[in-house]
Amino acid sequence: MLSLLKLFTLMKNNRKGQGMVEYGLIIGLIAVVVIAALTLLGPTIRDLFNDVNTELNNIP
């Protein structure tokens, strides 16, 4: 019983992977924001590039 309690205490105090998990969550959140922004702004950006392409093709 004492060794089981000691194991739980060691597991509770083990924080080696905590920083990597936090970085992973931050990267995941950034990815979600970027995907949402591209989904919402994608057509507008596409139209802008098409307009620029059209104007460049019309230069004599």
C-alpha positions as a Python dict, from the first residue, in 0.01 Angstrom:
ca = {
    (1, 'M'): (0, 0, 0),
    (2, 'L'): (282, 238, 80),
    (3, 'S'): (448, 183, -259),
    (4, 'L'): (118, 255, -437),
    (5, 'L'): (81, 580, -247),
    (6, 'K'): (440, 670, -327),
    (7, 'L'): (378, 597, -696),
    (8, 'F'): (72, 825, -702),
    (9, 'T'): (273, 1099, -530),
    (10, 'L'): (551, 1069, -787),
    (11, 'M'): (304, 1077, -1075),
    (12, 'K'): (133, 1386, -932),
    (13, 'N'): (461, 1574, -906),
    (14, 'N'): (588, 1471, -1251),
    (15, 'R'): (557, 1778, -1473),
    (16, 'K'): (808, 1698, -1748),
    (17, 'G'): (557, 1687, -2035),
    (18, 'Q'): (341, 1975, -1918),
    (19, 'G'): (523, 2244, -2120),
    (20, 'M'): (504, 2045, -2443),
    (21, 'V'): (131, 1988, -2396),
    (22, 'E'): (76, 2360, -2350),
    (23, 'Y'): (274, 2438, -2666),
    (24, 'G'): (71, 2178, -2853),
    (25, 'L'): (-254, 2336, -2739),
    (26, 'I'): (-136, 2681, -2843),
    (27, 'I'): (-31, 2555, -3187),
    (28, 'G'): (-366, 2380, -3225),
    (29, 'L'): (-553, 2698, -3137),
    (30, 'I'): (-346, 2901, -3384),
    (31, 'A'): (-420, 2643, -3655),
    (32, 'V'): (-794, 2667, -3590),
    (33, 'V'): (-782, 3048, -3610),
    (34, 'V'): (-583, 3041, -3936),
    (35, 'I'): (-819, 2788, -4095),
    (36, 'A'): (-1122, 2994, -3991),
    (37, 'A'): (-967, 3315, -4126),
    (38, 'L'): (-879, 3155, -4459),
    (39, 'T'): (-1225, 3006, -4488),
    (40, 'L'): (-1390, 3343, -4429),
    (41, 'L'): (-1146, 3558, -4628),
    (42, 'G'): (-1057, 3305, -4901),
    (43, 'P'): (-1304, 3425, -5165),
    (44, 'T'): (-1211, 3790, -5107),
    (45, 'I'): (-840, 3718, -5139),
    (46, 'R'): (-903, 3505, -5452),
    (47, 'D'): (-1098, 3791, -5614),
    (48, 'L'): (-822, 4037, -5527),
    (49, 'F'): (-557, 3820, -5692),
    (50, 'N'): (-779, 3767, -5996),
    (51, 'D'): (-825, 4144, -6031),
    (52, 'V'): (-449, 4201, -6009),
    (53, 'N'): (-388, 3924, -6264),
    (54, 'T'): (-644, 4076, -6502),
    (55, 'E'): (-486, 4421, -6474),
    (56, 'L'): (-138, 4279, -6535),
    (57, 'N'): (-259, 4092, -6843),
    (58, 'N'): (-415, 4412, -6981),
    (59, 'I'): (-81, 4600, -6980),
    (60, 'P'): (32, 4644, -7343),
}
